[in-house]
Amino acid sequence: MMVYRDKHILSAQQLRKLSEHKYSCFSASLLDPLLQPWWNWLVAQTPLWLAPNLITIVGLILNVVTTLILICYSPNGVEPPPRWTCLLCALGLFIYQSLDSIDGKQARRTNTSSPLGELFDHGCDSISTVFVALSACISCQLGHYPNWLFFQCFCAIALFYCAHWQTYVSGTMRFGRIDVTEAQFSIIAIHLVSAVLGPEFWLTKIGIGSIELWYGPAFTTIVCGLLSLTYVFSVIKAGGVGKNGSTVAGTSVLSPSIPLTLVVLPALMIAQKSPQNIFTEHASVYIMAFGMVAAKVTNKLVIAHMTKSEMEYLDWSLLGPSLLFLNQYFNCIVPEIWLLWFTLIWGTQDLLRYCAQVCLEICQHLRIDLFRIPYAPKGAAASSSHPATASVSSQSNFGSSADKNGGTTHRKSKSKPH
């Protein structure tokens, strides 16, 4: 087992580059301007002693817990969960979205912005993406169609990764008119429909050919996903901001495709080749297990971008998927469900320990606390007298105070690109 305490994850050069990192983001979201008054009011009610990262983690915990309750009642997405669990998921996602949108405002308000805030936010989003996608699929009863459930969840995971891939290439996070905020509120709407009409509603057959209602959100995901990927690959094809069109780290613009492939391809092969129908029978555990692996490699990509360093391709989180693959090769000498649970437990602890060690190293380097503001925040008095003005310019915990995009609000990174 890798013990992160025995060595430093980030080198001195990476920490120096991290200190020099400048957040760059462009957003053309349709909903963000409409939600700004709500976010500004909410942050104005937030106590000045409340650390921005604490706001982020509380939102994530609520989102994860409400999804786990839903999973307990419908672990494979076939059994219709109680309506109240869908309502709980809608509430949990709304709270997470709101808190996720004010953490950067709180950082500005308390003058505690740092690169750690941006990294911490991306890390929480990488985990949230897995649970949000899975909860939407269960709420739509996609367990009756395992291939669609697999596609929808891994589509969300891959899009989140690709958003940071293009950022690694171009140096700027970009969001389109229909993007992550719109996707989050669409999923909230799905949960509310399931809460009011019942999850079975999505299996209602309508029109010619007995088309079921879940086809609506499913095909919407496909269209939006294709548009997002088209944009991402257009950025990659155009070349990066580094030397000779390379990434911010001077590496090949195609290099981030390797870690993503090492997660998605084995997940697909293991699910399709499983003699024990491991994915169909244990869909939620499967998605969470590979989702934690994907979150780990995504975090490493974010760190590579912020530290302008080369991304490592192999990772200890891939141990679980490798064992599942080898077990199938040797005709399943170990029950697959045992290895699947091992993959989930190993991947989760590896992700959490990695993130904890990275945060510890950055906190020590920047001489800050992760979840605490240990002093009277500089400028807090001015911020409290003009809370809306102090918080409107950005949602990133790191966030640049200058408006670099011709009046477009700078905002923090979410899960999906343009």
C-alpha positions, 0 to 999 in steps of 0.5 A, a space after each residue: 500500500 502506498 503511504 503518502 506520508 513517506 514522501 512528498 507528492 508535489 516537488 518544490 518546483 511544482 509548489 512554486 508554480 502553484 504559487 504563481 498560478 493565475 485562474 483564467 475562465 470564461 463563461 457564457 452560461 444562460 443561468 448564471 446571470 439569473 442566479 447571481 442575485 440568489 448567490 449574492 444574497 446567500 453569501 451575504 448571510 454567510 458568517 465571515 468566520 466560515 472558511 470557503 473550503 468548509 462551505 465546499 465540503 459541506 455541500 459535497 457531503 450533503 450531495 453524497 449522503 442524499 445520493 447514498 440514501 437513494 442508492 440504498 433503496 435502488 442499488 441497481 437502478 431497477 427497483 423504484 426508490 421511494 419518492 422522498 429519496 428523489 426529493 432528498 436528492 433534488 434538495 441535496 444537489 440544489 444545496 451543493 450547487 448553491 454552496 459550490 457557487 458561493 465558496 469563491 465569493 466567500 473567499 473574496 469577501 474574507 480576502 482568503 483566496 488561494 490556489 488551494 481553493 481552486 484545486 479543492 473546488 475541482 476535487 470536490 466537483 470530480 467526486 460530485 460528478 459521479 454521484 450526481 450522474 448516478 442519482 439521475 440514472 437511478 431516478 430515471 430507472 435506467 437500471 432496466 437498460 444497463 448499457 444506457 446507465 453505463 453510457 450516461 454515467 461514464 459520459 458525465 465522468 469523461 466530460 468532466 475530465 475533458 473539461 480539464 483536458 482542454 484547460 491543460 491545453 489552452 490554459 483557460 476554462 471555458 463554459 458555453 451557454 448550455 453547460 454545467 449549471 444548466 445540467 445541474 438544474 436539469 437533474 434537479 428537475 428530473 428528481 422533482 418529477 420522480 418525487 411528484 409522479 414517481 420514478 416509474 413515470 420515466 418508463 411510461 411509453 408514448 407515441 409511435 414505437 412505444 418510446 419511453 419518457 427517459 429517452 428525452 433526457 438520455 438523448 439530450 445528454 448525447 446531443 450536449 455531450 457531442 457538442 461539448 466534445 466537438 468544442 474540446 477537440 477543436 481546442 486540442 486540434 488548434 494547439 496549446 499555449 505552450 511551446 510549439 502548440 504544446 500544453 501549459 506544461 510543454 507536453 503533447 496535447 494528446 497525452 491526457 488521453 492516456 489516463 482517461 483511456 486507462 479508466 474508461 476502456 477497462 471499465 467497458 471491457 470488464 462490464 461487457 465480458 463479465 461472466 457474473 454480470 458484475 455491472 448489471 447486478 451491482 451497477 451502483 457499486 461499479 459506477 462508484 468504484 470506477 468513478 473514484 478512480 476517474 476522480 483520482 486521475 482527474 485531480 492529477 490532471 488538475 494539479 498538472 495544469 496548475 503546477 505546469 507539470 507533466 501528468 503521470 500516466 500510471 496510478 495506484 488507483 488502477 490496481 483495482 481495475 487491473 485485478 478485475 481485468 486479470 481475474 476475468 483473464 484467468 476465468 474468475 478464480 476470485 468472485 468478481 463482487 469481492 474484487 469490485 468491493 476491493 476496487 471501491 474501497 481501495 480507490 476511495 481511500 487512495 483518492 482521499 489520502 492523496 487529496 489530503 496529502 496534497 492539501 497538507 503540502 499546499 497548506 504548509 507551503 502557503 502557510 494557510 489552514 484548509 478549513 479555518 480562518 485563524 485571524 480577523 480577515 483582512 478587509 472583512 469590515 469593508 466586505 461586510 458593509 458591501 457584501 454584494 459588491 465584494 462577492 460579485 466578481 468571481 466564484 473561484 476560491 482563487 479567482 482573479 479580481 480583474 475582469 479579463 473577458 470584456 465584462 464576462 463574469 469569471 467563475 469557478 470550474 465545474 464539471 463540463 466544458 463549452 
